[in-house]
Amino acid sequence: MVRKFRFAFCLTLINSFCSGQTSLMSCNKARQLVDALNHYHIQPPTINDVWSERVFDEFFYLLDPGKRFLTVEDILPLEIYKTQVDDVLKDNNCIFIDKTAVLLRKKLETSSLIITSYLKSPLDYSKNESLSFAITKASLLPANQKSLEEYWRGLLKLQILVWMSRNSDTALDKLSPDEFKKLETSAREIVKAKEQGSIARLLTPQEGFEKTIETAFLKAVAHSYDPHTEYFTESEHEDFNLSLAATGLSFGIEIEEDRYGQIKISKLFPGGSAWLSNELNLGDILIDIKWGSGAPVDIMLYDLEELVRDLNSSNRNEVTLTVKKVTGQIKTTSLVKTKIEINENSLKSFLLKGEKAIGYISLPSFYTQFEDQNNKGCADDVARELIKLKKEKIEGLILDLRLNGGGSLYEALALAGIFIDAGPLALIQETGQPVVTLKDINRGTIYDGPLLILVNGFSASASELVSAVLQDLNRAIIVGKLTYGKATGQVVMPIDKNSRVKTGFLKVTNDRIYRVTGKSLQRKGVVPDIILPDILDPLIEREMDFKNALAADSVIKKAYYTPLAPFPIKELKTKSETRLITSKSFENIKQAESIFSQPIPLALKKFNQYNQALDTLFQSVSNSDHSNLYRVQMTHFDDSLLSIDNHRKETQEEVLNEIQHSPYIEEAYRILLDYISLSKLKLK
């Protein structure tokens, strides 16, 4: 007994010592982070009790962004630290981080038990209740454990209903009792496996549980300065660079979830490891996955989003996939990441051949190669595509910046310069420096014809800079939805270049960007000249929704520029609005936008009605009539090049088909036709 007691006592001492060391290291890293932020940030906050509250709240938001594990009641014992973060950093005593780790581990395990308990038997699908996904940072945690369990019950019920509806050809409320029971039993087992798998990964992350908690705290410190200031671990730094590159390491596969919840291979990229293996095919169903030398993991334990994130992570370079072929054969294939073109970041250009030949360029991000100054970025790629399109004698151009979250400031300036001869593009103020004018350094234009830019709420930063200056110079018609509202720039650097210990990396907001007018679009976004409804708009959190976002301001600095003659926006807007009234596609989009704003009903009959209405609307939008206005085609140059690459040609033709059926691109085309027509009338 004495020996056992001594052993247990020693373990307690070791654990206490290790916990103390963990919190000590966290404090040291956090102090280094604050020092670096205060030195480089454009507007560092005062480090006081108000700042401490901001860090505290963000810390718990990052630990549980879905409000699924923690309650207000859970956090009450830690509230004493809420105004003391600044003090504990000075005192080098971040013990509350260790206490938080203990709490979160316990709550994750409790949630696992809740899931098991709820899913033992069928849930009650007759209750008239609903679940809202309008979860923002402003929304509160559940008040107590009872409230949390109620939320879990609703969340599980929704997942079961969704799975059942996808796996039944008959409306759920029309199934016989035996059919419903069998389907519901399967759904509960699958939902349980996925949720338990998700919690298991949260409890045993690759970098270690305590390290994950520390990383969340360091991120909370960074976010307390503004939403775009970020702390990166080394692997996150690699992932960030990859997200802004046109090429990168990849297994060369894309996956999707089918209606039965099976995860399948949906695309193989030429030159990628999967493509070169000659062992994987489209439609192969993933059975299990093994990372490096680890143990195989049943794919049913994975959520699609989590699996995609892990496949793309720079931490995971070797994988073994077990798949079920269409023939029923089970096959195991090992893959290693290779360097390939990242399709999501690559621009695409097509010709809309109709009454007028209109060029179309989609730019998903302002990519560049940060590590290679000689590598050409997106501006050069756009210039090259424009040369091809000009050979097709285009009379107008649509530049699609929807879903473009930004990227390189240099590339944004270079891109804007393609469309103007010379002059100012923006104003910028860096930390501790006066406001300066950013100019187009290359005289002349590559394209000077009619230009329309498509934007939405996901168009941010560099996308907004380009849209704003071309709007202010009357160089482009901006069409779509209000943009995100980010008018700041960031620089990425090691936290401490001189330290032997690698602390991580910092993406810090070190400049404010202003329109050539001196006004800021920060929090405000770019207001389109012509508004189009957007299905995704209710799901977007814009800059204005974040409490810690920097405020908008203006600067008084003369930037000498000469705008072109104004567009006939009033006439163009009236014509567009008239078309939208009678457009079935946009009527469906408006209805879907309205439905997305409402809570999801969980009573069986009402859920079935909700699901059918949404499904009908989505099908109507995605299967909108083929536009008779134009035919989407590749340029002659690309067509001849792709004739020797069937796989790449198939990929391009998929995109071509999407463009052909897009109501947004059709309306953009019509607006350009209206503008060209009005311009000719004016000349007469």
N, C-alpha and C positions, 0 to 999 in steps of 0.2 A: 504493500500500500504506500509505503514511504517513497519507494522508487517511482511508482506511478505518479504520486503527488509531485515529486521533484521534476519528473519529465513534463507533466502538465504545466507546472509553474514555469519551467524553462520555455515551453512553447508560448505561454502567455507573454513572457518577457520579450521573446524574439518577435512575436507578432506586434507587440506594442512598439518595439524599437523600429521595426520595418515600417509600421504605420507612421511613426514620427518622422522617419527618414523620407517617406513619400511626401508628406505634407511640407517638410522642410524644402525638398527639391521643387515642389510646386510653387512655394513662396518665392524661392530664388528665381525661378523662370518667370513668374508673374512680375516680379520687380524689374527684371531685365526688359520684359515686354513693355511695361509702363514707361520706363526710361526711354526706350526707342520710340514709342508712340509720341511721347511728349516732345521729342526732338524733331520728328518728321511730319507729324500730323498738321494739316492746314488750320485746324481750330480745336486744339485739345481742350477737354473739359477740365474744370477745377476738380482736383482729387479730394473729395470731401464725402460727407454722409449721403448726399444726393447721388453722387457717382456710385457709392457703395451699393445703394438700393438698386441702381440700374444694373450693376454687375450681378448682384444676387438674383434678381428676377430673370435676367437672361440666362444665367447658369441653369436654373431649374427649367426654363423653357427648352433649352438645348438637350437636357437630359430626358425630357418627356414632351416633345413637341406635339404629339397626338393626344395629350391629356389622358393617357390610358393607364398609368401606373401610380402616379402620385396624387395626393389630395391636399387641400388647404390644411386639414387637420394634421397630416403627416409632417408638414413643414414647420408647424408652429414651434416645436422645440428648437428649431434652428433659426427662428426669427431674430434671436438675440444678436446674430451675426449680420443682420441685414444692413445695418448702418456702420458696421465695423470692418468692412473689407479693407478700407484704406488703412485702418489701424493694425489689422493682423499682418498685412504686408510689411509694415514698418517693424512690427515686433517679430517677424519671421515665424509666425505661429498659425499655419493654415490648417489646424486640426479639423475645422468644420468640413473640409474636403473629404477627409477620411470618414467622418460621421455621415456625410452624404452618401458615400460609397456603400457603407453598411446599410443605410436606409433603402437605397435604390435596389440593392441586391435582394433584400428582404421583400420589397414590394413586387419585384419581378417574379420571385418565387410564389408570392401570394396570388398574383394574377394568373400564373400557370395553374394553380389549384382551382381558381375561380372558373377558368375555361373548362377544366376537366369536370368540375361539378355541374356546370350548366349544360354541358353537352352529353351528359350521361343518358338523358332521356329527351324526347321531343319537346320543343319550346311551344309556347302558346301563340299561335298565329292569328288569333281572333281579336286580340286586344287592339283598340283604336289608338295607336301611338305612332310616333314618327322619330326620325333621327336627322339632325342637321349637321352638315359638314362645313358650315360657315365658321371654321375654326381659325381664328387669327391670334396674334400675340396679345391682343386686347382681351380675348376671352379668358375666363377664369378656370382654374382647376376645379374638379368636383369638390364639393364642400367636405365630404367625409367618405368613409369606406362604403357606406350604403349607396351614396350617389354614384360612386365609381362602379360599383357592381351593377347598378341599373344601366349605366352607360355601356358596360361590357355586354350586358344581356342584349341591348339594342344593336350593338355592333355585330355580335355573333349572329343574331337573327337576320340582319341585313345580308351578311355574307352568305348565309345558308339560302336565303330567298334568291339572291343573285345567281348562285351556283345552280339551284334547282331550275330556275327559269332558262338558263343557258343549256341545260341538259334535258329539257323536255320539249317535245314538239307540240304538246298540248298545253293550253293555259292552265296554270297551277290550280286555279279554283274549279277547273273542269275535270281534274283527275279523279279516279275512283279512290276510295279510302286505302285500298291495298297498294295501288300505284303510288299514291302520295307518301305512304309510310315507307315504302322501299326507297324512293328517291330521297326523302328527308333523312333517312338513316345514313345513306351514302354521303350526303352533303355534310352532315355533322362530323363524320369521320375525317373527311378531307379538310374542312375548316379547322378542326381540332389539330390535325397534323401540321397545317401551315402556321397556325398561331403558336403552337408549342415550339415549332422549329425556329420561328422568329425570336421568341423569348430566349431559347437556348443559345442562339447566336449573340444576343445582347449580353448574356451572362458569361459567354466565353469568346470574346472577340479575339482576333488574331494578335493584336498588340497587348492584350491583357486587360482585365476589367478596371484595375486601378488606374492604368495608363489612360484608358478611355475617359474616366472621370476627370483626370488632370487635364486632358486635352479639351474637354468641354469647358472647364474653368478658364483656361487660357483663351479659348475662343470667346467666352463671355466678356473677359477683360477687353479683348480687341473690339468686339461689337459695341461695347459701351461708348466708344468714340463715334462711331456711325455704322450703319448697316453693311458698308462695303469694306470696312477695315477688318482684316481677317488674320487669324493665326493658322499656319500650315505646319503639319508634320512633314517630314521629308517625302513620304510617299504621296501626301496630298499635294505637295509642291510639284511633284512630277505629273500627277493627274491634272493639275491646273494648266501646266504648260501644254500637255497633250490636248486639252480641251480647246486650245486656241491654235492648234497646228493643223496643217492640211494633210500631214502624214504622221504616222505613229505606230507603236507596237500594238498588235492585235492578233487574236486567234483567227480572225477572218470570218466570223459567223454572226448572224443576227438571229434572235429567237423571238417567238411570239406564243401567246397562250390561245389555244383554240376554245371552241364553245364548251368542250367537256373538261376544261381545266388542265389539259395536257400541254406541256411546254414542248414546242417543236422548233426545228431549225427552219427559219423562213428565208434565209439568204446566205449564200457563200460568196465571199469576195475573191476575185481572181488574184492569184499570187499569195493568198493567205495560207496559213498552215492547214486549215480545214480543207481548203480547195485542193491543195497539193497532195493531201493524204490519199485522195481517191477512195476514201472509205465512208465519207459522210455525204448525205443527199438531202435535198429539200424534202420536208415532211417527216424526217426522222424524229421519233419521239424520245426525249431525254428520260432515262430511267434513274440513273444516279450520276453523281459527279465527285471527283476526287481531286483535291488541290495538292500538287506536288507529291510528296510522300505520305500525305495524310490518309485518313480512313475515308472510304466512300460515304457520301451523304445521299440519302433518298431524296430525289428531286421533289417529291410531294411535300417535303418539309420547307421548300423554298417558295417565297413569293417572287413573281416575275421581276418586279422592280429590284429586289435585293439581288437576284441572280445576275441581272444585267450589270448592276453596280460592281459586283464581285468579278465578273468576267472582264470588265473594263479597268479594274484597279491595277495600278502599277506594281502592287505588292504580289500579284498573282500572275506569274509568267509561264507556269506549267499546269496543265489540266488533263485529266483522263475522263472522257465521257463514255458512259454506257448508254447505247441507244437501241430502240426497237425499230427495225426497218419496216417498210411497207409490207414486206413478205412475211413479217412476224419474227425474222431472225434477230437475235440479240448480238450486238457487236460492241466491242470496246476499243476506243481509239485514243491515243495520247497525242496531245498537241503542245507546241511551244510557240509563243508569240513571235511574229515576224513583222517587219516594217511594211505597212501597206498604206494606201490612200484612205483617209478617213472620210467616208462618203457624206456623213452628216455635215462636215465642215466645208465641203467642196461646193463651189458655185455651179450653177447649171444655166445654160442659155438655150433658148429655142426661138423659133420664128412663128408668129401668129399670122398665117397667110389668109387674108380675106379681102374685103373691100380695099383695105390698106394693109401693107406689110408692116407689122409692129413687132419690134424685138422684145423679148422677155428674158430677164436675168434674175435668178433667185440667189441671194447671198445669205447663207445661214449664220455666218459670224465674220468678224473682222480678224481673220486668222493671220498669223505670221509665224516665223520660226525665231523665237527669242534667242536661242543658242547659236543661230547661224545668221550673221548679218548679211551674208551674200545671197541668202535664199530669198526668192521673190515671194511677196505676200499677196493678199487678195486684190489690192488695187491693180497690180500688174496683171493678175488673172482677168479682172473685169475689162481692162484695156484690151487684152488679147481677144476676149469674146466680142467686144464692141467692133473690133476690126473685121471679124468674121461676119457680124450682123450687118455692118455697113456695106459689105460686098453684096448682101441680099437686097440692098436699096430700101432699107427700112425708113418709114416716115414718122415713126414715134418709138418710144422705149418705155417699158414698164420695169422698174427696179423694185423687186420684192424684198423688203426688209422686215416682213412679219416674222415673229419668233427669233429675231436676231438680237441677242442680248448684249452685243458689243464686242469688245476685244481691244486691239491695238489702236491707240490714238493716232499714231503715225499713219497707219493704213487708212483711217477715216479721213484724215486731211488729204492724203494722196488721192483717195477716191473722189472726194468733193472737187478736187482740182481738175479732175478729168472733164468735168462738165462746165467749168468756167475758164475764162481767158487768164485772168490774173486778179489779185486783190485779197482782202482779208477774208478769213474763213471762220475765225472765232477769236475770243479774248480769253486769256488764261492768267490765273494768279497762282503761283506756287508758294509753298511755305516760306514766309519771311521775305518774299520778293514782291516788287510792284507788278501791276497788271501789264501784260504785254500782248501784242497782236500776233496771232498765228496767220501767216499768209500762204497763199498758193505760190510755191517757189518755182513752179514750171509754167512758163507762159504758154498760151495756146490751149485748145481743147481737142479732145479726141472725138467727142460727140456734142453737137450744139443744137440738135433738133428737139422737138417736143418730148418732154420727160414727165413721167408720173411715178410717184413713189408710194408703194403700199406699206402701211404700218399697222401695228396693233399694240395692245397693252404689254406685250413681251418685247417690243422694240425698245431697246435701252442704250444709254451711254453713247457709244460711237455711232449707233444707228440714229440717235436723236441729234447728234452734232451734225451729221450729213443732212438729215431732213430739215433741221432748223435753218442752216445757212442757205440751202437751196430754196427754202420757202421765203426767207428774208430777202434774197436777191431776185425773187420772182423767176427763179430758174426751173422750178418743178412744182407740179400740183401734188399736194399731199392728200392721200385718200386712205380711209380706214377708221381706226379708233384711237382715242387719246393714248399717247405713248407712256412709258413707265415713269419718267420724271427723274432721271439720274444725270446730274450735271457736275459730276466730280470725277477726278482721275486718280488712279492708284499706281504705286510703284511696288515691285516685289523685291525683297532683299533678305539676307540672313539677319536674324535678330541681333546676333553679336558676331561680327566677322573675325574678331580677334580671339574669341574663346576657343579653347581646345575641345570643350564639350559642345556638341551640336544641339543648340536649343530649339531650332526650328526656323521657320521663315515667317516673314511678316508681309502682308499686302496692306499698305497703309495709304489712306487718302491724303495726298500731298498737293492737290491742286483743285481749284474751282474753275469751271469752264462756263463762259458766257457767250450768248449770241452776239453777232456783230453789232447789234443795236445796243449792247451793254446790259440787256436784261438777261435774267437767268431762267432756264426752264426747270431748275431744281424744284422738285415736288410738284411742279405744274405740268410737265411734259410738253410735247408738241401737239397742239390742237390741229387736227386735219382740216383741210379746206373743205373736204366733202366727207361726211360721216357715213360709215356702213355698219350695220349691226354685226355682232361677233358672238358666236356660241360660247367661246371661252371667257368672255369678259367678266362674268360673275365670279369666276374662280381665281381672278388675278388680284394679288396684293401689290399695289403700286408703292412708289417711294413715299407718297403722302400718308400711307397707312402705318408707317413705322415711327414710333415716338422719338427715337434717337436719330432720325434723319436730319441732316443739316438743313437750316432754314434757307429759303430763297432770298437773294439780295440782288442788287443791281450795282453796276460800276459806272462812273462817269469817265469815259475815255473815248476820244474821237477815233473811230476807225473809218477811214475814208473809203466809201464804196458807192457804186452807182448801180442801183437795182434796175433790172429790165422793166419794160412796160408791164403793168399788172395783168394777171390773167382775168378773163371774164368769169370769175368764180360764181357770181350770183346766177348767171345764166346756166353754167355747167351744173351747179348744185340743184337748180330747179328741174332740169332735165333728168338728173340722176334720181331725185326724190320721186318724180313722176313714174319712172320705170320701176322703182322699188315697191311702189304701191301695188302694182299688178304682177310683181315677181313672186311666183310660188316658192322658189328656192329661198328668197330672203324672208318671206312670210314664215316658212318653216324654221329658219334660223332665229327669228325673233321669238317664236313660240318656245324653241328649245332654250334660248337665253332666259326666258321667263321661268321655265320649269326648273332649270339649274339653280335658280335663286330660292327655290322652295325646299322645305324639309322633305325627306323621303318617307312616305307612309310605310309602316311595317305590318299593318293588318293585311292578311293574304289577298282579299279581293281588291283593296285599294292599291296595294303594291302591284298587283297584276295589271290594273288599269294604268298606273303610272309608268310601269315598265313598257307596256305595249305602246303607249303614247310616245314615249321617248324613242323607242326602237323605230317606230313608224317615221318619226321626224328625222332621225339620223339616216335612215335608208333613203328618205326623200332628198336629203341634202347631198349624201354621198353618191346617189344614183340620179342626180339631176340630169335633165335632158342634155344630150350632146349639143354643144353650141353649133348653130349653123352659120354663125358670123364668120368663123375662120376655121382653118385646119392647123393644128399644132404640128410642127415638123422640125427636124434638126436642120442645121445649116448644111449646105452642100459639103463643106469641109469636114464636119463631124460625121456626116452620113457616109462619106467615102472611107474615113478612118475606121469607123465602127463596123464596116462591112466585113472586116477581117477579124473581128472580135465579137463573136455571137453573144457571149455571156454579158459583156458590158453593154451591148446593144439592147439586150432584153431588159437590163436594169434601166437604161435610159427610156425605153418605151413604156415602162411602168410609170415613170414620172410624167412622160408626155401625156399619157392617158388621164392622170390626175389633173393636169393643167387643162386639158380639153373639157373636163367636167366641172371646173371650179367656177362658181357664180361670181366670186370676187375678181378673178382675172377677166372674166367676161365683162363685168361692169367697168373695170379699169380700161379695157379695150374700147368700150362704148364711149367712155368719158374722153379718151384721146381722139376718137372719131369726131365727137362733138366739138372739141377744141380746134382740131384741124379745119373743120367745116366753118366754124365761126371766124377763124383767122383769115380764111380765104374771102369770106363775105366782107370782112373789115378792109381787106386790101382793095376790094372792088370799090 
